[in-house]
Amino acid sequence: MHESSEASVTPDDEFLTRVRRAGASVLGDSETGRAVRALCDEHARARRLISQDRAAGALVLAVVGATGQGKSWLIRQLVRRSPAAVSIRSGNNADQATEDLVWVGPHPPVDLDPRFERFIRVSTADMEPIGTPYMLVDAPGATDNRPGIADVARRALSLASAIVLVVRRDQIRGQTPSALAVASEGTIVIPVINTIGADDAALHADIDAFLANLRSAAPESIIARPIQVNDFELSGQDEEPIGAQAAGDLLRQLQIELENNPDSDRRKSTRLAALDGRFRSALSALLADELPGLTRAVGRLNDEATKLPGEVAQTLVGPDGPMQAAVRSRLRLKLLTSTGAIWFPYRSILGVLNLTHGAWDRVLLSLSGSLPSLVSTIWTSTRSLTSERNANDEVRDGLQRRSAAAVTDRLGPLAAQFREELALLQRHDQEAGAESLAAGDWRVSSRSETQHVASLAGIDALQERSQKIFEDAVEENAVASSTATALAIIGTLIFWALMAGPFVALYGEYLKASYETLMHVSASDASGTQHPLEHFPKPEFAMVITSLVLSLLPTAIFAMIALSSAQSNGRTGRAQQAIRRGHEDAIARLQQDRVLRLRWDDPLLTDAEFLVSAGRC
């Protein structure tokens, strides 16, 4: 039993629950707070009416319109063969006026409420056929001069599978039809223009304007071509044939619309979505009218909170200087890692040049705080650390501190203004006798000195994306592995081509001395021959150093040229552009997925922001 009750809870129910909770937290038992709760109750009831099937699977045809338009007369024409037709009263006279919903059909609806609803039994055989079971709902006139009328009329609109909107010819330009069309958003609407006189030259133009007005007011509704009913009193015709023709035309038009739009579930979903939209608009209008100062304060906070995550994240990308240094450092490192250790001493010279050059870059990177700079620094520095996790934590904490400082600077003054408006609201409620808000002052004052009003969530995800973006950009613009190998071969050949001469001469003498020693060594010193060790070469240390320096210098110059090519302005610029584009796309995607967003630290501010923004979605 408990599981079924949980399954019945829908996201829309959770949304309304949160609106109620936020209204109670921010507005308490003030007049505006009670109005918000009443609006939530009305919306929940309207959703239940749309979702319920009170007609046991039968189509519900609601006849709506202002008072005195001929709604009850039209319903009597649909059931004119039944003796119960005389029970359907018109609301033109005050003594016949009613605020009840009148159900007409073979079976009463489920959960009939006698306080607001009446049922008139009419057999299916006495109702005009449309090929499917249906019930009629006679709604009271949607005028403003009788209390409760609008609420009952809205209830009829919520119940209906299709709506017949009745309007007199002389009132076709009135505002009531448009208001009813808005309330019927998402369903089939068949207008009926009643009491049309003879020789009406402006009729067609007025009908076109009328339909355009309805479709503009309810774009999600299915607005059919109107049924035209002549005024039998002015034309001198009998009422019965005109009524029979009106009923037949109406039901034929209804059959056509049902055949063209058979998906009742889709229409119900559209009606629910339109109802939710009207609720949000009503909530926004209520707060804007009753609490303009608080609404403006929260609105500015909400607008700033929407823009701020992206702007703060863009600042974390860093300026061009540190990013350029980070890219150059990684391009040099990529050239070194693409060069095999076999290419000695070219790779060793490349490593020394990269190390000394990178030392100056790391000074610049350490003074920055951008994501690409920190990603590059941590990539190189964690190789010499015991734990990469510690280094990552240091980078993450630094980014969190920077983002928190930026958020506080931007939102601090706006949050203070919000608390001032909320304090004014609570003091006003207390002065008016709202004692339930007496404990509300401490919530405002206790948070008034809080430095951090919100934090930027999603920095970790942005950092992970940043690392991949940075590495991909470097990989795309770095020197290719085949090119690095070709440069290594050339550099190695330069060194050994210059060093080959001294080495060949030295090793030649050494090998000659070794051969002579092995072939002609004397058995004793008495023979008078020279000692064998004197034949081995004894090069001077200065000569060896000079030869090595002369060979290393051109190789080092070539390595410098290779490094310059690897970190050229063109490669660096293209990598920078790719990194910035990648970060812009990543930031936009993370914001769209609600990963990179502001997380409010103040629960009261969270509720207020949600309450105001709920009417804007």
C-alpha positions as CSV (number, residue, x, y, z in Angstrom):
1,M,0.0,0.0,0.0
2,H,2.9,2.3,0.8
3,E,4.5,1.6,-2.5
4,S,1.4,2.4,-4.5
5,S,1.1,5.7,-2.7
6,E,4.7,6.6,-3.6
7,A,4.1,5.6,-7.2
8,S,1.2,8.0,-7.4
9,V,3.4,11.0,-6.7
10,T,4.2,12.7,-9.9
11,P,6.9,15.4,-10.6
12,D,4.1,17.9,-10.9
13,D,2.9,17.0,-7.4
14,E,6.5,17.5,-6.1
15,F,6.7,20.8,-7.9
16,L,3.5,22.1,-6.2
17,T,4.7,20.7,-2.9
18,R,7.9,22.7,-3.2
19,V,6.1,25.8,-4.2
20,R,3.9,25.5,-1.1
21,R,7.0,24.8,1.1
22,A,8.9,27.8,-0.4
23,G,5.8,30.0,0.1
24,A,5.5,29.0,3.7
25,S,9.2,29.6,4.3
26,V,9.4,33.0,2.7
27,L,5.9,34.4,3.1
28,G,4.7,32.6,6.2
29,D,1.1,33.2,7.0
30,S,0.9,36.5,5.4
31,E,-1.9,37.5,3.0
32,T,0.4,36.8,0.0
33,G,1.4,33.5,1.5
34,R,-2.2,32.4,1.8
35,A,-2.9,33.5,-1.8
36,V,0.0,31.4,-3.0
37,R,-1.3,28.4,-1.1
38,A,-4.8,29.0,-2.5
39,L,-3.3,29.2,-6.0
40,C,-1.5,25.9,-5.5
41,D,-4.7,24.2,-4.3
42,E,-6.7,25.5,-7.3
43,H,-4.0,24.3,-9.7
44,A,-3.9,20.8,-8.0
45,R,-7.7,20.5,-8.3
46,A,-7.6,21.5,-11.9
47,R,-4.9,19.0,-12.7
48,R,-7.0,16.3,-11.0
49,L,-10.1,17.2,-13.0
50,I,-8.2,16.9,-16.3
51,S,-6.6,13.6,-15.2
52,Q,-9.8,12.1,-13.9
53,D,-12.2,10.2,-16.1
54,R,-15.5,11.1,-14.4
55,A,-17.6,10.2,-17.4
56,A,-16.5,6.5,-17.3
57,G,-14.9,6.6,-20.7
58,A,-17.5,8.8,-22.4
59,L,-16.6,11.9,-24.2
60,V,-17.4,15.1,-22.2
61,L,-18.7,18.0,-24.3
62,A,-18.8,21.2,-22.3
63,V,-20.9,24.1,-23.5
64,V,-19.5,27.4,-22.2
65,G,-19.9,31.1,-22.8
66,A,-21.1,34.3,-21.1
67,T,-24.5,34.7,-19.7
68,G,-27.4,35.0,-22.2
69,Q,-25.5,33.6,-25.2
70,G,-27.8,30.6,-25.7
71,K,-25.9,27.8,-24.1
72,S,-28.8,26.1,-22.4
73,W,-30.9,26.5,-25.6
74,L,-28.2,24.7,-27.6
75,I,-28.1,21.8,-25.1
76,R,-31.9,21.5,-25.3
77,Q,-31.5,21.1,-29.1
78,L,-29.1,18.2,-28.5
79,V,-31.5,16.4,-26.3
80,R,-34.8,17.8,-27.7
81,R,-36.4,14.3,-28.0
82,S,-36.1,13.8,-24.2
83,P,-38.8,14.9,-21.8
84,A,-36.0,16.1,-19.5
85,A,-35.0,18.9,-22.0
86,V,-37.4,21.2,-20.2
87,S,-35.3,20.8,-17.0
88,I,-32.4,22.5,-18.6
89,R,-33.0,26.1,-17.6
90,S,-31.5,29.2,-19.1
91,G,-29.7,31.7,-17.0
92,N,-31.1,34.9,-18.5
93,N,-33.4,35.6,-15.6
94,A,-32.1,36.2,-12.1
95,D,-34.5,33.6,-10.6
96,Q,-33.1,31.0,-13.0
97,A,-29.5,31.9,-12.6
98,T,-27.3,29.1,-11.4
99,E,-23.7,28.6,-10.5
100,D,-23.8,24.8,-10.8
101,L,-22.4,22.5,-13.4
102,V,-25.3,20.6,-15.0
103,W,-24.4,17.2,-16.3
104,V,-26.7,15.8,-19.0
105,G,-26.4,12.2,-20.0
106,P,-27.4,8.6,-19.4
107,H,-25.3,8.0,-16.3
108,P,-24.2,10.4,-13.5
109,P,-20.5,11.3,-13.4
110,V,-18.2,9.8,-10.8
111,D,-18.0,11.6,-7.5
112,L,-20.9,14.0,-8.2
113,D,-20.7,16.9,-5.7
114,P,-24.2,18.1,-5.0
115,R,-22.9,21.4,-3.7
116,F,-21.7,22.5,-7.1
117,E,-23.1,20.0,-9.6
118,R,-26.5,18.7,-10.8
119,F,-27.3,15.7,-13.0
120,I,-30.2,15.4,-15.5
121,R,-30.7,11.9,-16.8
122,V,-31.2,11.6,-20.5
123,S,-31.1,8.3,-22.3
124,T,-28.7,7.7,-25.1
125,A,-31.6,7.1,-27.5
126,D,-32.8,10.7,-26.8
127,M,-29.5,12.3,-27.5
128,E,-28.3,13.3,-31.0
129,P,-25.8,10.5,-32.0
130,I,-22.1,11.1,-32.9
131,G,-21.0,7.5,-33.0
132,T,-19.5,7.4,-29.5
133,P,-20.9,7.8,-26.0
134,Y,-20.9,11.3,-24.7
135,M,-22.1,13.5,-21.9
136,L,-23.0,17.2,-21.9
137,V,-21.9,19.7,-19.3
138,D,-23.9,23.0,-19.1
139,A,-21.5,25.6,-17.5
140,P,-22.8,28.7,-15.9
141,G,-22.3,32.0,-17.6
142,A,-18.7,33.2,-17.5
143,T,-19.4,36.7,-16.4
144,D,-17.8,38.8,-13.6
145,N,-21.0,40.1,-11.9
146,R,-21.8,36.9,-10.0
147,P,-19.3,35.4,-7.5
148,G,-18.1,31.9,-8.1
149,I,-19.1,31.9,-11.8
150,A,-15.5,31.9,-13.1
151,D,-14.4,29.1,-10.9
152,V,-17.2,26.8,-11.9
153,A,-16.7,27.7,-15.6
154,R,-13.0,26.8,-15.3
155,R,-14.0,23.5,-13.7
156,A,-16.2,22.7,-16.7
157,L,-13.2,23.5,-19.1
158,S,-11.0,21.2,-17.1
159,L,-13.5,18.3,-17.3
160,A,-14.2,18.7,-21.1
161,S,-12.8,16.5,-23.9
162,A,-14.2,19.1,-26.3
163,I,-15.6,22.5,-25.8
164,V,-18.5,24.3,-27.5
165,L,-18.0,28.1,-27.1
166,V,-21.3,29.9,-27.6
167,V,-21.3,33.6,-28.4
168,R,-24.0,35.9,-29.7
169,R,-23.4,37.7,-33.0
170,D,-23.6,41.1,-31.3
171,Q,-21.0,40.1,-28.7
172,I,-18.5,38.4,-31.0
173,R,-16.0,41.2,-30.4
174,G,-16.2,40.9,-26.6
175,Q,-13.3,39.8,-24.3
176,T,-15.1,36.8,-22.7
177,P,-14.7,34.4,-25.7
178,S,-10.9,35.1,-25.7
179,A,-10.7,34.5,-21.9
180,L,-12.5,31.2,-22.2
181,A,-10.3,30.1,-25.1
182,V,-7.2,30.8,-23.0
183,A,-8.7,28.6,-20.3
184,S,-9.4,25.8,-22.8
185,E,-5.8,25.7,-24.0
186,G,-5.0,22.3,-25.6
187,T,-8.5,21.0,-26.3
188,I,-10.9,21.0,-29.2
189,V,-13.0,24.2,-29.4
190,I,-16.0,24.5,-31.6
191,P,-17.4,28.1,-31.7
192,V,-21.1,28.6,-32.2
193,I,-22.2,32.1,-33.3
194,N,-25.8,32.5,-32.2
195,T,-28.6,34.8,-33.3
196,I,-27.2,35.9,-36.7
197,G,-29.5,38.3,-38.5
198,A,-30.3,38.4,-42.2
199,D,-28.2,40.5,-44.6
200,D,-25.2,40.8,-42.3
201,A,-22.5,42.2,-44.6
202,A,-19.8,42.3,-41.9
203,L,-20.4,38.7,-40.7
204,H,-17.5,37.0,-42.6
205,A,-15.0,39.7,-41.7
206,D,-16.0,39.5,-38.0
207,I,-15.8,35.7,-38.0
208,D,-12.3,35.8,-39.4
209,A,-11.2,38.3,-36.8
210,F,-13.0,36.3,-34.1
211,L,-11.1,33.1,-35.1
212,A,-7.8,34.9,-35.4
213,N,-8.4,36.2,-31.9
214,L,-9.2,32.8,-30.5
215,R,-6.2,31.1,-32.2
216,S,-3.9,33.9,-30.9
217,A,-5.2,33.5,-27.4
218,A,-5.0,29.7,-27.4
219,P,-2.4,28.6,-29.9
220,E,-2.3,25.0,-28.6
221,S,-6.1,24.6,-28.9
222,I,-7.8,23.1,-32.0
223,I,-10.1,25.9,-33.1
224,A,-12.7,24.6,-35.6
225,R,-14.7,26.7,-38.0
226,P,-17.7,28.2,-36.2
227,I,-21.3,26.9,-36.5
228,Q,-23.6,29.7,-37.5
229,V,-27.1,29.8,-36.0
230,N,-29.7,32.2,-37.5
231,D,-32.0,34.3,-35.3
232,F,-35.3,32.6,-35.8
233,E,-37.2,35.5,-34.1
234,L,-35.9,38.1,-36.6
235,S,-36.1,35.8,-39.6
236,G,-39.6,34.6,-38.9
237,Q,-38.5,31.0,-39.1
238,D,-39.6,28.3,-36.7
239,E,-37.3,27.5,-33.8
240,E,-37.4,23.7,-34.2
241,P,-35.8,23.4,-37.7
242,I,-33.1,26.0,-36.8
243,G,-32.3,24.1,-33.6
244,A,-32.2,20.8,-35.3
245,Q,-29.9,22.1,-38.0
246,A,-27.6,23.7,-35.3
247,A,-27.4,20.5,-33.4
248,G,-26.7,18.5,-36.5
249,D,-24.0,20.9,-37.8
250,L,-22.4,21.0,-34.3
251,L,-22.1,17.2,-34.0
252,R,-20.9,16.7,-37.6
253,Q,-18.1,19.3,-36.9
254,L,-17.3,17.5,-33.7
255,Q,-17.0,14.1,-35.5
256,I,-14.7,15.7,-38.1
257,E,-12.4,17.2,-35.4
258,L,-12.3,13.9,-33.4
259,E,-11.4,12.0,-36.5
260,N,-8.6,14.5,-37.4
261,N,-7.3,14.6,-33.8
262,P,-7.9,11.1,-32.4
263,D,-5.1,11.1,-29.8
264,S,-6.9,12.0,-26.6
265,D,-3.8,11.4,-24.4
266,R,-1.8,13.9,-26.5
267,R,-4.6,16.4,-26.1
268,K,-4.7,15.8,-22.3
269,S,-0.9,16.3,-22.1
270,T,-1.2,19.5,-24.0
271,R,-4.0,20.7,-21.7
272,L,-1.9,19.8,-18.6
273,A,1.1,21.7,-20.0
274,A,-1.1,24.7,-20.8
275,L,-2.6,24.5,-17.3
276,D,0.9,24.5,-15.8
277,G,1.9,27.5,-17.9
278,R,-1.1,29.4,-16.7
279,F,-0.3,28.5,-13.1
280,R,3.3,29.8,-13.4
281,S,2.0,33.0,-15.0
282,A,-0.5,33.5,-12.2
283,L,2.1,32.8,-9.6
284,S,4.5,35.3,-11.2
285,A,1.8,38.0,-11.5
286,L,0.7,37.5,-7.9
287,L,4.2,37.9,-6.5
288,A,4.9,40.8,-8.8
289,D,1.7,42.6,-7.7
290,E,1.9,41.9,-4.0
291,L,5.7,41.8,-3.5
292,P,7.3,44.0,-6.2
293,G,10.4,44.9,-4.1
294,L,11.1,41.3,-3.2
295,T,10.4,40.1,-6.7
296,R,12.8,42.6,-8.2
297,A,15.5,41.7,-5.6
298,V,15.2,38.0,-6.3
299,G,14.8,38.6,-10.0
300,R,18.2,40.4,-10.1
301,L,19.7,37.6,-8.0
302,N,18.3,35.0,-10.4
303,D,19.4,36.9,-13.5
304,E,22.9,37.3,-12.1
305,A,23.0,33.6,-11.0
306,T,22.1,32.6,-14.5
307,K,24.9,34.5,-16.1
308,L,27.5,34.2,-13.3
309,P,28.6,30.5,-13.7
310,G,29.6,31.0,-17.3
311,E,31.3,34.3,-16.6
312,V,33.2,32.9,-13.7
313,A,34.2,29.8,-15.6
314,Q,35.4,31.9,-18.5
315,T,37.7,33.8,-16.0
316,L,39.1,30.5,-14.9
317,V,40.3,29.9,-18.5
318,G,42.8,32.6,-17.9
319,P,44.4,35.5,-20.0
320,D,46.4,35.0,-23.1
321,G,49.8,35.3,-21.4
322,P,49.7,32.4,-19.0
323,M,47.8,30.3,-21.4
324,Q,50.4,30.9,-24.1
325,A,53.2,29.9,-21.7
326,A,51.3,26.8,-20.7
327,V,50.7,25.8,-24.4
328,R,54.4,26.4,-25.3
329,S,55.5,24.3,-22.3
330,R,53.3,21.4,-23.3
331,L,54.3,21.7,-27.0
332,R,58.0,21.5,-26.0
333,L,57.3,18.6,-23.7
334,K,55.4,16.8,-26.5
335,L,58.4,17.1,-28.8
336,L,60.7,15.6,-26.0
337,T,58.4,12.7,-25.3
338,S,58.1,12.0,-29.0
339,T,61.9,11.7,-29.3
340,G,63.3,8.2,-28.6
341,A,66.0,7.8,-26.0
342,I,68.2,6.1,-28.6
343,W,68.9,9.4,-30.3
344,F,71.8,10.3,-28.0
345,P,72.9,13.0,-27.3
346,Y,70.3,15.0,-29.3
347,R,67.5,13.9,-26.9
348,S,69.6,14.8,-23.8
349,I,70.3,18.3,-25.2
350,L,66.6,18.6,-26.0
351,G,65.7,17.7,-22.4
352,V,68.2,20.2,-21.0
353,L,66.9,23.0,-23.2
354,N,63.3,22.1,-22.4
355,L,64.1,22.0,-18.6
356,T,65.8,25.4,-18.6
357,H,63.2,27.0,-20.8
358,G,60.3,25.5,-18.9
359,A,61.7,26.8,-15.6
360,W,60.9,30.3,-16.6
361,D,57.5,29.3,-17.9
362,R,56.6,27.7,-14.5
363,V,57.4,31.0,-12.8
364,L,54.7,32.6,-15.0
365,L,52.3,29.7,-14.6
366,S,52.6,29.7,-10.8
367,L,51.5,33.3,-10.8
368,S,48.4,32.5,-12.8
369,G,45.3,30.5,-11.8
370,S,43.8,29.5,-15.1
371,L,42.6,26.0,-15.7
372,P,44.9,25.4,-18.7
373,S,47.9,26.7,-16.8
374,L,47.2,24.7,-13.7
375,V,46.4,21.6,-15.9
376,S,49.8,22.0,-17.6
377,T,51.7,22.5,-14.3
378,I,50.1,19.6,-12.6
379,W,50.7,17.3,-15.5
380,T,54.5,18.0,-15.3
381,S,54.8,18.4,-11.6
382,T,52.9,15.3,-10.5
383,R,55.5,13.1,-12.1
384,S,57.9,14.0,-9.3
385,L,55.3,13.9,-6.5
386,T,54.5,10.8,-4.5
387,S,50.7,11.2,-4.8
388,E,49.0,12.7,-7.8
389,R,45.8,13.0,-5.7
390,N,47.4,15.6,-3.4
391,A,48.4,17.8,-6.4
392,N,44.9,17.5,-7.9
393,D,43.4,18.5,-4.5
394,E,45.6,21.6,-4.4
395,V,44.4,22.6,-7.8
396,R,40.8,21.9,-7.1
397,D,40.9,23.9,-3.8
398,G,42.5,26.8,-5.5
399,L,39.8,26.9,-8.2
400,Q,37.1,26.6,-5.6
401,R,38.6,29.5,-3.6
402,R,38.8,31.7,-6.7
403,S,35.3,30.9,-7.9
404,A,33.9,31.4,-4.4
405,A,35.5,34.8,-4.2
406,A,34.1,35.8,-7.6
407,V,30.6,34.6,-6.6
408,T,30.7,36.5,-3.3
409,D,31.8,39.7,-5.0
410,R,29.0,39.6,-7.5
411,L,26.2,38.3,-5.4
412,G,27.0,39.7,-2.0
413,P,25.3,43.1,-2.5
414,L,22.3,41.6,-4.2
415,A,21.8,39.1,-1.4
416,A,22.0,41.9,1.1
417,Q,19.3,43.8,-0.8
418,F,17.1,40.6,-0.9
419,R,17.4,40.2,2.9
420,E,16.5,43.9,3.4
421,E,13.3,43.4,1.3
422,L,12.5,40.2,3.2
423,A,13.0,41.9,6.6
424,L,10.6,44.7,5.5
425,L,8.0,42.1,4.4
426,Q,8.3,40.2,7.7
427,R,8.1,43.4,9.8
428,H,5.0,44.5,7.8
429,D,3.4,41.1,8.5
430,Q,4.2,41.3,12.2
431,E,2.7,44.8,12.4
432,A,-0.4,43.5,10.7
433,G,-0.7,40.7,13.3
434,A,1.1,37.8,11.6
435,E,2.6,36.4,14.7
436,S,3.7,33.2,13.0
437,L,6.5,35.2,11.4
438,A,7.9,36.4,14.7
439,A,10.8,33.9,14.5
440,G,11.6,35.0,11.0
441,D,13.8,38.0,11.9
442,W,16.6,35.8,13.3
443,R,16.9,33.9,10.0
444,V,17.5,37.1,8.1
445,S,19.8,38.7,10.7
446,S,21.8,35.5,11.3
447,R,22.6,35.4,7.6
448,S,23.1,39.1,7.1
449,E,26.8,38.8,7.9
450,T,27.4,35.6,5.9
451,Q,30.2,36.2,3.3
452,H,29.4,33.3,1.0
453,V,25.9,33.4,-0.3
454,A,26.4,30.7,-2.9
455,S,29.0,28.4,-4.3
456,L,29.8,27.4,-7.9
457,A,29.0,23.7,-8.4
458,G,30.6,21.8,-11.3
459,I,34.2,23.0,-10.9
460,D,35.5,19.4,-10.7
461,A,33.6,18.5,-13.9
462,L,35.0,21.6,-15.6
463,Q,38.5,20.8,-14.5
464,E,38.2,17.3,-16.0
465,R,36.9,18.7,-19.3
466,S,39.6,21.3,-19.2
467,Q,42.3,18.7,-19.0
468,K,41.0,16.8,-21.9
469,I,40.5,20.0,-24.0
470,F,44.0,21.1,-23.2
471,E,45.6,17.8,-24.1
472,D,43.5,17.4,-27.3
473,A,44.5,20.9,-28.5
474,V,48.2,20.2,-27.8
475,E,48.1,16.8,-29.5
476,E,46.4,18.3,-32.5
477,N,49.0,21.1,-33.0
478,A,52.2,19.4,-31.7
479,V,54.9,18.2,-34.0
480,A,54.1,14.8,-35.4
481,S,55.9,11.8,-34.1
482,S,57.4,11.1,-37.6
483,T,58.7,14.7,-37.8
484,A,60.1,14.4,-34.3
485,T,62.0,11.3,-35.3
486,A,63.3,12.9,-38.4
487,L,64.6,15.9,-36.4
488,A,66.2,13.5,-34.0
489,I,68.0,11.7,-36.8
490,I,69.3,14.9,-38.2
491,G,70.4,16.2,-34.8
492,T,72.2,12.9,-34.0
493,L,73.9,12.9,-37.3
494,I,75.2,16.5,-36.8
495,F,76.8,15.5,-33.5
496,W,78.4,12.3,-34.6
497,A,79.5,13.8,-38.0
498,L,81.6,16.4,-36.1
499,M,82.7,14.1,-33.3
500,A,83.6,11.2,-35.7
501,G,87.0,12.7,-36.6
502,P,88.6,12.8,-33.2
503,F,87.0,9.6,-32.2
504,V,88.2,7.7,-35.3
505,A,91.7,9.0,-34.8
506,L,91.8,8.2,-31.1
507,Y,90.3,4.7,-31.5
508,G,92.6,4.0,-34.5
509,E,95.7,4.6,-32.5
510,Y,94.2,2.6,-29.6
511,L,93.4,-0.4,-31.8
512,K,96.9,-0.2,-33.5
513,A,98.6,-0.2,-30.1
514,S,96.5,-3.0,-28.9
515,Y,97.4,-5.1,-32.0
516,E,101.1,-4.4,-31.7
517,T,101.1,-5.3,-28.1
518,L,99.4,-8.6,-28.8
519,M,101.7,-9.6,-31.7
520,H,105.2,-8.3,-30.7
521,V,105.2,-8.3,-26.9
522,S,108.7,-9.4,-25.6
523,A,109.0,-12.0,-23.0
524,S,111.4,-9.9,-20.9
525,D,112.6,-6.4,-20.5
526,A,116.2,-7.5,-21.2
527,S,115.6,-7.7,-24.9
528,G,115.8,-4.0,-25.2
529,T,112.3,-3.5,-26.7
530,Q,110.1,-0.6,-25.7
531,H,107.4,-1.1,-23.0
532,P,104.0,-1.9,-24.7
533,L,102.1,0.8,-22.7
534,E,104.0,3.5,-24.5
535,H,102.3,2.6,-27.8
536,F,98.8,3.5,-26.5
537,P,97.5,7.1,-27.2
538,K,97.5,9.6,-24.4
539,P,95.1,12.4,-25.6
540,E,95.0,15.7,-23.8
541,F,91.9,16.4,-21.8
542,A,91.6,19.9,-23.3
543,M,91.5,18.3,-26.8
544,V,88.7,16.0,-25.8
545,I,86.6,18.8,-24.2
546,T,87.2,21.0,-27.2
547,S,86.1,18.3,-29.6
548,L,83.0,17.6,-27.5
549,V,82.0,21.3,-27.3
550,L,82.6,21.8,-31.0
551,S,80.3,18.8,-31.7
552,L,77.6,19.7,-29.1
553,L,77.3,23.3,-30.1
554,P,75.8,22.7,-33.6
555,T,73.6,20.0,-32.2
556,A,72.3,22.3,-29.5
557,I,71.6,25.0,-32.1
558,F,69.7,22.5,-34.1
559,A,67.8,21.4,-31.0
560,M,66.9,25.0,-30.4
561,I,65.6,25.4,-33.9
562,A,63.5,22.2,-33.4
563,L,62.1,23.6,-30.2
564,S,61.3,26.9,-31.8
565,S,59.5,25.1,-34.6
566,A,57.6,23.0,-32.1
567,Q,56.4,26.0,-30.2
568,S,56.0,28.4,-33.1
569,N,53.5,31.3,-32.9
570,G,51.3,29.6,-35.4
571,R,51.0,26.3,-33.5
572,T,50.6,28.1,-30.2
573,G,47.9,30.4,-31.6
574,R,45.9,27.6,-33.1
575,A,46.1,25.6,-29.9
576,Q,45.0,28.6,-27.8
577,Q,42.0,29.2,-30.1
578,A,41.1,25.5,-29.9
579,I,41.3,25.6,-26.1
580,R,39.1,28.7,-25.8
581,R,36.5,27.2,-28.2
582,G,36.6,24.0,-26.3
583,H,36.1,25.7,-23.0
584,E,33.2,27.8,-24.3
585,D,31.4,24.7,-25.6
586,A,32.2,22.8,-22.4
587,I,30.9,25.6,-20.2
588,A,27.7,26.0,-22.3
589,R,27.1,22.2,-22.2
590,L,27.7,22.0,-18.5
591,Q,25.4,24.9,-17.8
592,Q,22.7,23.4,-20.0
593,D,23.0,20.1,-18.1
594,R,22.8,22.0,-14.8
595,V,26.2,20.6,-13.8
596,L,27.9,24.0,-13.7
597,R,25.5,26.1,-11.6
598,L,25.2,28.2,-8.5
599,R,24.3,26.4,-5.3
600,W,22.8,28.7,-2.8
601,D,24.1,28.4,0.8
602,D,21.2,30.2,2.4
603,P,18.0,27.9,2.5
604,L,15.8,31.0,2.8
605,L,17.3,32.5,-0.3
606,T,17.0,29.2,-2.1
607,D,13.3,29.1,-1.4
608,A,12.8,32.7,-2.4
609,E,14.7,32.3,-5.6
610,F,12.7,29.1,-6.5
611,L,9.4,30.8,-5.7
612,V,10.0,33.8,-7.9
613,S,11.7,31.8,-10.7
614,A,8.9,29.2,-10.7
615,G,6.7,31.7,-12.5
616,R,9.3,32.4,-15.2
617,C,9.9,28.8,-16.4
